[in-house]
Amino acid sequence: MRLQAFSWPTDGDVAPRLSSPVRSTDLRGRQPRYNPLVRLSLPGLALLLPPATLAALADSWLREDCPGPNHAALVTGAAPSQAVLWAKSPGVLAGRPFFDAIFAQVNCQVSWFLPEGTKLVPVARVAEVRGPAHCLLLGERVALNTLARCSGVASAAAAAVEAARAAGWTGHVAGTRKTTPGFRLAEKYGLLVGGAAAHRYDLGGLVMVKDNHVVAAGGVEKAVRGARQVADFALKVEVECGSLQEAVEAAEAGADLVLLDNFKPEELHPTAAALKARFPGVGVEASGGITLDNLPQFCGPHIDVISLGMLTQAAPALDFSLKLFAEGTSPVYRAYRS
């Protein structure tokens, strides 16, 4: 999987368009009021994360790593210490709020040298952490794991968005609900930092009628009508479909979006075109079997969203390390054997 070849505009800028971009419309068939080509303000993304939730997650992760006595603390003691965070692999820096929350739980302070969303070129000095030695080392591995995972997702998301924009497509590249238990907030946040859409956060964010729901309900129409009753005006209804017939049935029953799952590109585009011809206000999402390499094949004028489970399931973690240094000296990165 290639994650190195990506770039994007600065906050508020619009990504360059090709001469004949493949444009998508909003879910009512109009040009979207929000533009997928305009990146969200990266500093503002941290405001999405409730402080109480961040603290609870950090506490849970730390308790998992150290539920009982920390014997190594007797070795290090509580002397004031400092360490530098080094980035050792290329990618997108993401997860600063989680890193901060973890070290806040163990009474350490973090000073950042690079902003969220930075394209990292190794070896890069990213941050400095200060606090009692035993506390700093207690938070080290948990903080590194979280930052590495979140940054890996952001890097994969950035590469996917870059591939879509290079194909001239202006729709939404999105993640899925295929996330790591206990890490969903960090992974969804990483998607946003990378420039992708997070998709629904949980089961309450969108009524998605999957194939198993259809079977359990006794058909597409029954499933959609049942979903519409509980969704009322507040939620959209999306239906997974395996054929044009199912997609038409879902649209006729009141679906807002249709998920064309596991379609080959040569099947996807004529199906989406036929559906849009009859129901221009219904959104079309493509998913299933999509990778960074074949993503451009799924980009088309009748596709509004392309979702990739691999952005969270298969994104490799970035490599970070935290190295202590003596007060009054200049920290220098040294490669140690792992």
C-alpha positions as CSV (number, residue, x, y, z in Angstrom):
1,M,0.0,0.0,0.0
2,R,1.5,3.4,-1.0
3,L,1.1,6.1,1.5
4,Q,3.9,8.5,0.6
5,A,2.6,10.2,-2.5
6,F,0.2,12.8,-1.1
7,S,-0.1,16.5,-0.6
8,W,-2.9,18.9,0.0
9,P,-3.7,22.7,0.3
10,T,-3.4,24.7,3.4
11,D,-6.4,25.4,5.6
12,G,-9.2,27.0,3.7
13,D,-7.6,26.6,0.3
14,V,-9.3,24.6,-2.4
15,A,-7.5,21.6,-3.9
16,P,-6.6,22.0,-7.6
17,R,-9.1,20.8,-10.1
18,L,-8.4,19.1,-13.3
19,S,-9.7,20.6,-16.6
20,S,-12.8,18.3,-16.6
21,P,-13.5,17.4,-13.0
22,V,-15.9,14.5,-12.3
23,R,-18.4,16.5,-10.2
24,S,-20.9,15.0,-7.8
25,T,-24.1,16.6,-6.5
26,D,-25.6,16.8,-3.1
27,L,-28.4,14.4,-2.0
28,R,-31.1,16.5,-3.5
29,G,-29.5,16.7,-6.9
30,R,-28.2,20.3,-6.4
31,Q,-24.6,21.4,-6.2
32,P,-23.5,20.9,-2.6
33,R,-23.7,23.8,-0.2
34,Y,-20.5,22.4,1.4
35,N,-17.5,21.7,-0.7
36,P,-15.6,18.4,-0.2
37,L,-12.6,20.2,-1.7
38,V,-12.3,22.7,1.1
39,R,-10.4,21.2,4.1
40,L,-11.7,21.7,7.6
41,S,-9.7,23.8,9.8
42,L,-7.3,21.4,11.5
43,P,-6.9,23.4,14.7
44,G,-10.7,23.4,15.0
45,L,-11.0,19.7,14.7
46,A,-9.8,19.2,18.3
47,L,-13.0,21.0,19.4
48,L,-15.0,18.0,18.2
49,L,-13.4,15.9,21.1
50,P,-15.3,16.3,24.4
51,P,-12.7,16.9,27.2
52,A,-14.5,14.4,29.5
53,T,-14.4,11.7,26.8
54,L,-10.7,12.4,26.1
55,A,-9.9,12.1,29.8
56,A,-12.0,8.9,30.1
57,L,-10.3,7.3,27.1
58,A,-6.8,8.2,28.4
59,D,-7.6,6.8,31.8
60,S,-9.0,3.6,30.3
61,W,-5.9,3.1,28.1
62,L,-3.5,3.7,30.9
63,R,-5.4,1.3,33.3
64,E,-5.2,-1.3,30.6
65,D,-1.4,-0.9,30.4
66,C,-0.9,-0.6,34.2
67,P,-3.8,-2.0,36.2
68,G,-1.5,-2.8,39.2
69,P,1.9,-2.0,40.6
70,N,4.4,-0.3,38.3
71,H,7.6,-1.9,39.4
72,A,9.8,0.0,37.0
73,A,8.8,3.3,38.8
74,L,11.1,2.3,41.6
75,V,14.0,2.2,39.1
76,T,13.4,5.6,37.5
77,G,12.2,7.6,40.6
78,A,10.3,10.8,40.4
79,A,13.0,13.3,39.4
80,P,11.9,16.0,36.9
81,S,12.6,14.7,33.4
82,Q,12.2,15.6,29.8
83,A,11.9,13.7,26.5
84,V,11.6,14.5,22.8
85,L,9.1,12.9,20.5
86,W,10.6,11.9,17.2
87,A,8.8,10.9,14.0
88,K,10.8,8.1,12.3
89,S,8.5,7.4,9.3
90,P,6.8,9.6,6.7
91,G,3.1,10.4,7.0
92,V,0.6,12.8,8.5
93,L,0.8,13.9,12.1
94,A,-2.6,13.3,13.8
95,G,-3.7,12.6,17.3
96,R,-2.2,15.5,19.4
97,P,-5.3,15.9,21.6
98,F,-5.1,12.2,22.6
99,F,-1.4,12.4,23.2
100,D,-2.0,15.5,25.4
101,A,-4.8,13.8,27.3
102,I,-2.8,10.7,28.1
103,F,0.1,12.7,29.5
104,A,-2.2,15.0,31.4
105,Q,-3.5,12.0,33.2
106,V,0.0,11.3,34.5
107,N,0.9,14.9,35.4
108,C,3.1,15.6,32.4
109,Q,3.1,18.6,30.0
110,V,3.5,18.4,26.3
111,S,5.0,21.2,24.1
112,W,4.4,20.8,20.3
113,F,6.9,21.9,17.6
114,L,4.7,20.8,14.7
115,P,0.9,21.5,14.1
116,E,-1.7,18.8,13.5
117,G,-1.8,17.6,10.0
118,T,1.9,18.2,9.3
119,K,3.3,16.1,6.5
120,L,6.2,14.4,8.4
121,V,9.6,13.9,6.8
122,P,11.8,11.7,9.1
123,V,13.5,12.1,11.3
124,A,11.4,15.0,12.7
125,R,11.4,16.5,16.1
126,V,7.7,16.7,16.9
127,A,7.2,17.5,20.6
128,E,8.7,17.7,24.0
129,V,7.3,16.1,27.2
130,R,8.2,17.1,30.7
131,G,7.2,15.6,34.0
132,P,8.3,13.2,36.8
133,A,10.4,10.4,35.3
134,H,8.1,7.6,36.5
135,C,5.0,9.4,35.2
136,L,6.6,10.2,31.8
137,L,7.5,6.6,31.3
138,L,4.1,5.4,32.5
139,G,2.4,7.3,29.7
140,E,5.1,6.7,27.0
141,R,3.9,3.5,25.3
142,V,0.2,4.3,25.5
143,A,0.7,7.8,24.1
144,L,3.0,6.5,21.3
145,N,0.5,3.7,20.4
146,T,-2.4,6.2,20.1
147,L,-0.4,8.8,18.1
148,A,1.0,6.1,15.8
149,R,-2.5,4.6,15.1
150,C,-4.2,8.0,14.6
151,S,-1.4,9.2,12.3
152,G,-1.5,6.0,10.3
153,V,-5.2,6.5,9.6
154,A,-4.7,10.1,8.7
155,S,-1.9,9.2,6.3
156,A,-4.1,6.5,4.6
157,A,-7.0,9.0,4.4
158,A,-4.8,11.7,2.8
159,A,-3.5,9.3,0.2
160,A,-7.0,8.2,-0.7
161,V,-8.2,11.8,-1.0
162,E,-5.2,12.6,-3.1
163,A,-5.9,9.7,-5.4
164,A,-9.6,10.8,-5.8
165,R,-8.7,14.4,-6.5
166,A,-6.0,13.3,-9.0
167,A,-8.8,11.5,-10.9
168,G,-10.7,14.8,-11.0
169,W,-13.5,13.5,-8.7
170,T,-15.0,16.0,-6.2
171,G,-17.2,13.7,-4.1
172,H,-16.6,12.4,-0.6
173,V,-13.9,9.9,0.3
174,A,-15.0,8.3,3.6
175,G,-14.1,5.8,6.2
176,T,-16.5,3.2,7.6
177,R,-17.5,1.8,11.0
178,K,-14.8,-0.9,10.7
179,T,-12.8,0.5,13.5
180,T,-10.7,-0.9,16.4
181,P,-12.7,-1.4,19.6
182,G,-11.8,1.3,22.0
183,F,-10.1,3.4,19.4
184,R,-13.0,4.6,17.3
185,L,-12.8,8.2,18.3
186,A,-9.1,8.4,17.5
187,E,-9.5,6.6,14.2
188,K,-12.5,8.7,13.1
189,Y,-10.6,11.9,14.1
190,G,-7.6,10.6,12.1
191,L,-9.9,10.4,9.0
192,L,-10.8,14.0,9.4
193,V,-7.2,15.2,9.8
194,G,-6.4,13.3,6.6
195,G,-9.1,15.2,4.7
196,A,-11.6,12.3,4.5
197,A,-15.2,12.1,5.8
198,A,-15.7,10.2,9.0
199,H,-19.0,8.7,7.8
200,R,-21.4,7.8,10.7
201,Y,-19.8,7.6,14.1
202,D,-22.0,5.0,15.5
203,L,-25.3,3.2,14.9
204,G,-27.3,6.4,15.9
205,G,-25.6,8.6,13.3
206,L,-27.4,7.3,10.3
207,V,-30.0,4.5,9.8
208,M,-28.1,2.1,7.6
209,V,-30.2,-0.9,6.4
210,K,-27.7,-3.6,5.5
211,D,-28.3,-6.9,3.7
212,N,-28.9,-8.8,6.9
213,H,-31.5,-6.2,7.9
214,V,-33.3,-6.7,4.6
215,V,-33.4,-10.4,5.2
216,A,-34.6,-10.1,8.7
217,A,-37.3,-7.6,7.8
218,G,-38.6,-9.6,4.8
219,G,-37.5,-7.4,1.9
220,V,-36.1,-4.1,0.9
221,E,-39.4,-2.2,1.0
222,K,-40.4,-3.4,4.4
223,A,-37.0,-2.7,5.8
224,V,-36.9,0.9,4.4
225,R,-40.4,1.8,5.5
226,G,-39.6,0.5,9.0
227,A,-36.4,2.6,9.0
228,R,-38.3,5.7,7.8
229,Q,-40.7,5.4,10.7
230,V,-38.0,5.5,13.3
231,A,-35.8,7.9,11.5
232,D,-38.5,10.6,11.2
233,F,-37.1,14.0,10.1
234,A,-33.8,13.8,12.1
235,L,-31.9,11.0,10.4
236,K,-31.2,9.9,6.9
237,V,-31.8,6.3,5.7
238,E,-29.2,4.5,3.6
239,V,-29.8,1.0,2.1
240,E,-27.2,-1.5,1.0
241,C,-28.2,-2.9,-2.4
242,G,-26.8,-5.6,-4.6
243,S,-28.6,-4.8,-7.9
244,L,-30.3,-2.0,-9.7
245,Q,-33.6,-3.5,-8.9
246,E,-32.9,-3.4,-5.2
247,A,-31.7,0.2,-5.5
248,V,-34.8,1.3,-7.3
249,E,-37.0,-0.5,-4.7
250,A,-35.1,1.3,-1.9
251,A,-35.4,4.7,-3.5
252,E,-39.1,4.2,-4.2
253,A,-39.6,3.2,-0.5
254,G,-38.0,6.5,0.7
255,A,-34.2,5.8,1.0
256,D,-32.1,9.0,1.1
257,L,-28.9,7.1,0.0
258,V,-28.2,3.8,-1.7
259,L,-25.0,1.9,-1.0
260,L,-23.9,-0.1,-4.0
261,D,-21.7,-2.7,-2.3
262,N,-19.1,-4.9,-3.9
263,F,-19.9,-3.7,-7.5
264,K,-17.2,-3.9,-10.1
265,P,-16.5,-0.6,-11.7
266,E,-18.0,-1.7,-15.0
267,E,-21.2,-2.6,-13.1
268,L,-21.2,0.3,-10.7
269,H,-21.3,3.3,-13.1
270,P,-24.2,2.2,-15.3
271,T,-26.2,1.1,-12.2
272,A,-25.5,4.5,-10.6
273,A,-26.4,6.4,-13.8
274,A,-29.7,4.5,-14.2
275,L,-30.6,5.1,-10.6
276,K,-29.8,8.8,-10.8
277,A,-31.8,9.2,-14.0
278,R,-34.9,8.1,-12.1
279,F,-34.1,9.4,-8.7
280,P,-31.7,12.4,-9.0
281,G,-32.1,13.3,-5.4
282,V,-30.9,10.0,-4.0
283,G,-27.3,9.8,-3.0
284,V,-25.1,7.0,-4.2
285,E,-22.3,5.5,-2.2
286,A,-19.8,3.0,-3.5
287,S,-18.0,0.5,-1.2
288,G,-16.5,-2.9,-1.0
289,G,-13.2,-4.0,-2.5
290,I,-11.9,-0.5,-2.9
291,T,-8.2,0.2,-2.3
292,L,-5.8,3.0,-2.9
293,D,-4.7,1.4,-6.1
294,N,-8.1,0.9,-7.7
295,L,-10.0,3.9,-6.1
296,P,-9.8,6.0,-9.3
297,Q,-11.8,3.3,-11.2
298,F,-14.8,3.9,-8.8
299,C,-14.8,7.7,-9.3
300,G,-17.6,8.8,-11.5
301,P,-20.2,11.6,-12.0
302,H,-23.0,9.6,-10.5
303,I,-21.1,8.6,-7.3
304,D,-21.4,10.9,-4.3
305,V,-19.4,8.9,-1.7
306,I,-16.7,6.3,-1.9
307,S,-16.0,4.6,1.4
308,L,-13.0,2.4,2.2
309,G,-12.8,0.1,5.2
310,M,-9.0,-0.2,4.7
311,L,-8.5,3.4,5.9
312,T,-9.0,2.1,9.4
313,Q,-8.5,-1.7,9.0
314,A,-5.3,-1.8,7.0
315,A,-3.6,1.5,7.6
316,P,0.0,0.9,8.9
317,A,0.9,2.8,12.1
318,L,3.5,5.5,11.8
319,D,6.7,5.1,13.8
320,F,7.4,7.4,16.7
321,S,9.8,7.3,19.6
322,L,10.2,9.2,22.8
323,K,13.7,9.7,24.1
324,L,14.8,11.2,27.4
325,F,17.6,13.7,27.4
326,A,19.5,15.5,30.2
327,E,18.5,19.0,31.2
328,G,20.7,21.6,29.6
329,T,21.7,19.5,26.7
330,S,20.5,19.6,23.1
331,P,18.5,16.4,22.2
332,V,19.9,14.5,19.2
333,Y,18.1,11.6,17.6
334,R,20.0,8.4,17.7
335,A,18.8,5.2,16.1
336,Y,18.7,2.4,18.7
337,R,18.2,-1.3,18.1
338,S,14.6,-2.3,18.8
